[in-house]
Amino acid sequence: MVVPSLFFIQPLWKEVEEGWLRYDSVSGETLLLSDFASCVLKVSEANDVSSFESLFPLLSREFPELQPAELDSALRLAMASLSEADLLNLS
């Protein structure tokens, strides 16, 4: 039986000591998620978060130095990055 090569696709992202890495073969660059985006991913997984609204209060405790508007902006940017990377998709 011939197995389609689709089953042997390498994962796009890999968690390493420095964070989440991906090699982009099109541009020839290695990409690394920001520390904030990595924290968003860890907090969401640790707390089984299902929505942006439920993630916001958790992160406000993690980053008390950020004003609500700054946190909202940073969180939206991180969510877009994580969603585009297929690492996290919340409603």
VOTITOR-41923 format. One record per residue (C-alpha): x, y, z negated; residue number from 1. Coordinates in Angstrom, 3 decimals, always signed. Layout:
BEGIN
<node><c1>X</c1><c2>Y</c2><c3>Z</c3><i>NUM</i></node>
...
//
This chain:
BEGIN
<node><c1>+0.000</c1><c2>+0.000</c2><c3>+0.000</c3><i>1</i></node>
<node><c1>+1.288</c1><c2>+3.464</c2><c3>+0.891</c3><i>2</i></node>
<node><c1>+0.855</c1><c2>+6.063</c2><c3>-1.828</c3><i>3</i></node>
<node><c1>+0.417</c1><c2>+9.620</c2><c3>-0.562</c3><i>4</i></node>
<node><c1>+3.285</c1><c2>+11.910</c2><c3>-1.472</c3><i>5</i></node>
<node><c1>+0.765</c1><c2>+14.161</c2><c3>-3.242</c3><i>6</i></node>
<node><c1>+1.229</c1><c2>+11.999</c2><c3>-6.349</c3><i>7</i></node>
<node><c1>+4.945</c1><c2>+12.854</c2><c3>-6.471</c3><i>8</i></node>
<node><c1>+4.646</c1><c2>+16.632</c2><c3>-6.552</c3><i>9</i></node>
<node><c1>+6.955</c1><c2>+18.131</c2><c3>-9.157</c3><i>10</i></node>
<node><c1>+5.375</c1><c2>+20.364</c2><c3>-11.791</c3><i>11</i></node>
<node><c1>+5.675</c1><c2>+24.058</c2><c3>-11.011</c3><i>12</i></node>
<node><c1>+6.493</c1><c2>+25.094</c2><c3>-14.585</c3><i>13</i></node>
<node><c1>+8.573</c1><c2>+23.391</c2><c3>-17.233</c3><i>14</i></node>
<node><c1>+8.943</c1><c2>+24.271</c2><c3>-20.895</c3><i>15</i></node>
<node><c1>+12.596</c1><c2>+24.645</c2><c3>-21.902</c3><i>16</i></node>
<node><c1>+14.340</c1><c2>+26.148</c2><c3>-24.937</c3><i>17</i></node>
<node><c1>+14.256</c1><c2>+29.646</c2><c3>-23.388</c3><i>18</i></node>
<node><c1>+10.523</c1><c2>+29.458</c2><c3>-22.613</c3><i>19</i></node>
<node><c1>+8.621</c1><c2>+28.449</c2><c3>-19.496</c3><i>20</i></node>
<node><c1>+10.707</c1><c2>+28.186</c2><c3>-16.289</c3><i>21</i></node>
<node><c1>+9.846</c1><c2>+27.756</c2><c3>-12.653</c3><i>22</i></node>
<node><c1>+12.039</c1><c2>+27.624</c2><c3>-9.580</c3><i>23</i></node>
<node><c1>+10.429</c1><c2>+29.359</c2><c3>-6.608</c3><i>24</i></node>
<node><c1>+11.834</c1><c2>+27.617</c2><c3>-3.543</c3><i>25</i></node>
<node><c1>+10.354</c1><c2>+30.237</c2><c3>-1.198</c3><i>26</i></node>
<node><c1>+12.211</c1><c2>+33.174</c2><c3>-2.753</c3><i>27</i></node>
<node><c1>+15.090</c1><c2>+31.107</c2><c3>-4.127</c3><i>28</i></node>
<node><c1>+14.602</c1><c2>+32.594</c2><c3>-7.597</c3><i>29</i></node>
<node><c1>+14.132</c1><c2>+31.095</c2><c3>-11.030</c3><i>30</i></node>
<node><c1>+11.223</c1><c2>+32.672</c2><c3>-12.873</c3><i>31</i></node>
<node><c1>+10.813</c1><c2>+32.875</c2><c3>-16.638</c3><i>32</i></node>
<node><c1>+7.573</c1><c2>+33.797</c2><c3>-18.398</c3><i>33</i></node>
<node><c1>+7.791</c1><c2>+36.794</c2><c3>-20.708</c3><i>34</i></node>
<node><c1>+8.035</c1><c2>+36.174</c2><c3>-24.446</c3><i>35</i></node>
<node><c1>+4.572</c1><c2>+37.676</c2><c3>-24.901</c3><i>36</i></node>
<node><c1>+3.013</c1><c2>+35.399</c2><c3>-22.257</c3><i>37</i></node>
<node><c1>+4.726</c1><c2>+32.389</c2><c3>-23.843</c3><i>38</i></node>
<node><c1>+3.309</c1><c2>+33.416</c2><c3>-27.230</c3><i>39</i></node>
<node><c1>-0.180</c1><c2>+33.759</c2><c3>-25.721</c3><i>40</i></node>
<node><c1>+0.120</c1><c2>+30.230</c2><c3>-24.361</c3><i>41</i></node>
<node><c1>+1.303</c1><c2>+28.794</c2><c3>-27.694</c3><i>42</i></node>
<node><c1>-1.374</c1><c2>+30.599</c2><c3>-29.732</c3><i>43</i></node>
<node><c1>-4.132</c1><c2>+29.537</c2><c3>-27.353</c3><i>44</i></node>
<node><c1>-3.042</c1><c2>+25.895</c2><c3>-27.419</c3><i>45</i></node>
<node><c1>-2.544</c1><c2>+25.793</c2><c3>-31.198</c3><i>46</i></node>
<node><c1>-5.997</c1><c2>+27.255</c2><c3>-31.843</c3><i>47</i></node>
<node><c1>-7.938</c1><c2>+25.575</c2><c3>-29.030</c3><i>48</i></node>
<node><c1>-8.996</c1><c2>+28.980</c2><c3>-27.692</c3><i>49</i></node>
<node><c1>-11.631</c1><c2>+29.023</c2><c3>-24.977</c3><i>50</i></node>
<node><c1>-12.016</c1><c2>+32.730</c2><c3>-24.202</c3><i>51</i></node>
<node><c1>-10.181</c1><c2>+36.022</c2><c3>-23.990</c3><i>52</i></node>
<node><c1>-12.342</c1><c2>+37.419</c2><c3>-26.790</c3><i>53</i></node>
<node><c1>-11.390</c1><c2>+34.649</c2><c3>-29.206</c3><i>54</i></node>
<node><c1>-7.682</c1><c2>+35.053</c2><c3>-28.398</c3><i>55</i></node>
<node><c1>-7.579</c1><c2>+38.811</c2><c3>-29.093</c3><i>56</i></node>
<node><c1>-7.956</c1><c2>+38.661</c2><c3>-32.928</c3><i>57</i></node>
<node><c1>-5.392</c1><c2>+35.874</c2><c3>-33.183</c3><i>58</i></node>
<node><c1>-2.838</c1><c2>+37.916</c2><c3>-31.273</c3><i>59</i></node>
<node><c1>-3.608</c1><c2>+41.082</c2><c3>-33.209</c3><i>60</i></node>
<node><c1>-2.375</c1><c2>+39.190</c2><c3>-36.295</c3><i>61</i></node>
<node><c1>+0.749</c1><c2>+38.051</c2><c3>-34.411</c3><i>62</i></node>
<node><c1>+1.505</c1><c2>+41.569</c2><c3>-33.139</c3><i>63</i></node>
<node><c1>+0.245</c1><c2>+44.043</c2><c3>-35.787</c3><i>64</i></node>
<node><c1>+2.532</c1><c2>+46.756</c2><c3>-34.387</c3><i>65</i></node>
<node><c1>+0.478</c1><c2>+46.960</c2><c3>-31.177</c3><i>66</i></node>
<node><c1>-2.486</c1><c2>+49.299</c2><c3>-30.972</c3><i>67</i></node>
<node><c1>-5.710</c1><c2>+47.640</c2><c3>-29.748</c3><i>68</i></node>
<node><c1>-5.434</c1><c2>+49.275</c2><c3>-26.302</c3><i>69</i></node>
<node><c1>-1.785</c1><c2>+48.181</c2><c3>-25.960</c3><i>70</i></node>
<node><c1>-2.630</c1><c2>+44.644</c2><c3>-27.014</c3><i>71</i></node>
<node><c1>-5.571</c1><c2>+44.529</c2><c3>-24.620</c3><i>72</i></node>
<node><c1>-3.388</c1><c2>+45.658</c2><c3>-21.723</c3><i>73</i></node>
<node><c1>-0.552</c1><c2>+43.248</c2><c3>-22.578</c3><i>74</i></node>
<node><c1>-2.980</c1><c2>+40.378</c2><c3>-23.083</c3><i>75</i></node>
<node><c1>-4.725</c1><c2>+40.986</c2><c3>-19.746</c3><i>76</i></node>
<node><c1>-1.359</c1><c2>+41.053</c2><c3>-17.959</c3><i>77</i></node>
<node><c1>-0.215</c1><c2>+37.870</c2><c3>-19.726</c3><i>78</i></node>
<node><c1>-3.524</c1><c2>+36.142</c2><c3>-18.955</c3><i>79</i></node>
<node><c1>-3.187</c1><c2>+37.045</c2><c3>-15.269</c3><i>80</i></node>
<node><c1>+0.364</c1><c2>+35.661</c2><c3>-15.211</c3><i>81</i></node>
<node><c1>-0.636</c1><c2>+32.471</c2><c3>-17.004</c3><i>82</i></node>
<node><c1>-3.673</c1><c2>+31.988</c2><c3>-14.811</c3><i>83</i></node>
<node><c1>-1.652</c1><c2>+32.514</c2><c3>-11.626</c3><i>84</i></node>
<node><c1>+0.895</c1><c2>+30.006</c2><c3>-12.930</c3><i>85</i></node>
<node><c1>-1.924</c1><c2>+27.502</c2><c3>-13.624</c3><i>86</i></node>
<node><c1>-0.771</c1><c2>+27.247</c2><c3>-17.236</c3><i>87</i></node>
<node><c1>-3.917</c1><c2>+28.667</c2><c3>-18.841</c3><i>88</i></node>
<node><c1>-7.382</c1><c2>+29.430</c2><c3>-17.562</c3><i>89</i></node>
<node><c1>-9.842</c1><c2>+31.029</c2><c3>-19.970</c3><i>90</i></node>
<node><c1>-13.185</c1><c2>+32.648</c2><c3>-19.376</c3><i>91</i></node>
//
